[in-house]
Amino acid sequence: MVKHMIIWKLNDDASIDCKQEIKLALEGLVGKIEGLLEMHILTNPYECSSGDLAMDSLFESKEALDFYQKHPLHVEIASTLVRPNVSARLSFDYEI
């Protein structure tokens, strides 16, 4: 299994509602994309955190993560909800 984690820094002009919109959209992909086992979007960091939003997801394999990255449902969310609202992105993937 593979963990895929992301931390995003939101744009200064990102809407207040975008965190919840991103959360609902990405968590809604579970059961729609083969190999995606879990998706948790964390929206309430402590003030000492350097990011505004985080993803903690679990995939069956590296191949399943690669499939997810190119899947049209994921690409649409990334293109319309995530990238327009994000100024910085860090990712960390590892096998468990």
NORFENZI-V123195 format. One record per residue. N is the residue number from 1. RES is the residue in three letters. SS is DSSP state (hx for helix, st for strand, lp for the rest). PSI is psi in whole degrees, 0 to 359 (999 if undefined). Layout:
N_RES_SS_PSI, N_RES_SS_PSI
This chain:
1_MET_lp_156, 2_VAL_st_131, 3_LYS_st_135, 4_HIS_st_114, 5_MET_st_141, 6_ILE_st_143, 7_ILE_st_129, 8_TRP_st_144, 9_LYS_st_124, 10_LEU_st_151, 11_ASN_lp_152, 12_ASP_lp_330, 13_ASP_lp_12, 14_ALA_lp_142, 15_SER_lp_154, 16_ILE_lp_326, 17_ASP_lp_348, 18_CYS_hx_327, 19_LYS_hx_312, 20_GLN_hx_323, 21_GLU_hx_316, 22_ILE_hx_315, 23_LYS_hx_308, 24_LEU_hx_318, 25_ALA_hx_311, 26_LEU_hx_317, 27_GLU_hx_333, 28_GLY_lp_352, 29_LEU_lp_341, 30_VAL_lp_129, 31_GLY_lp_350, 32_LYS_lp_340, 33_ILE_lp_119, 34_GLU_lp_134, 35_GLY_lp_346, 36_LEU_st_111, 37_LEU_st_319, 38_GLU_st_149, 39_MET_st_120, 40_HIS_st_122, 41_ILE_st_121, 42_LEU_st_124, 43_THR_lp_357, 44_ASN_lp_71, 45_PRO_lp_158, 46_TYR_lp_157, 47_GLU_lp_334, 48_CYS_lp_355, 49_SER_lp_147, 50_SER_lp_350, 51_GLY_lp_164, 52_ASP_lp_339, 53_LEU_st_142, 54_ALA_st_150, 55_MET_st_134, 56_ASP_st_107, 57_SER_st_159, 58_LEU_st_133, 59_PHE_st_154, 60_GLU_lp_325, 61_SER_lp_173, 62_LYS_hx_323, 63_GLU_hx_323, 64_ALA_hx_321, 65_LEU_hx_316, 66_ASP_hx_319, 67_PHE_hx_316, 68_TYR_hx_316, 69_GLN_hx_326, 70_LYS_hx_355, 71_HIS_lp_135, 72_PRO_hx_325, 73_LEU_hx_317, 74_HIS_hx_315, 75_VAL_hx_320, 76_GLU_hx_316, 77_ILE_hx_315, 78_ALA_hx_320, 79_SER_hx_324, 80_THR_hx_331, 81_LEU_hx_317, 82_VAL_hx_295, 83_ARG_hx_320, 84_PRO_hx_340, 85_ASN_hx_359, 86_VAL_st_135, 87_SER_st_338, 88_ALA_st_149, 89_ARG_st_131, 90_LEU_st_140, 91_SER_st_158, 92_PHE_st_117, 93_ASP_st_140, 94_TYR_st_156, 95_GLU_st_139, 96_ILE_lp_999
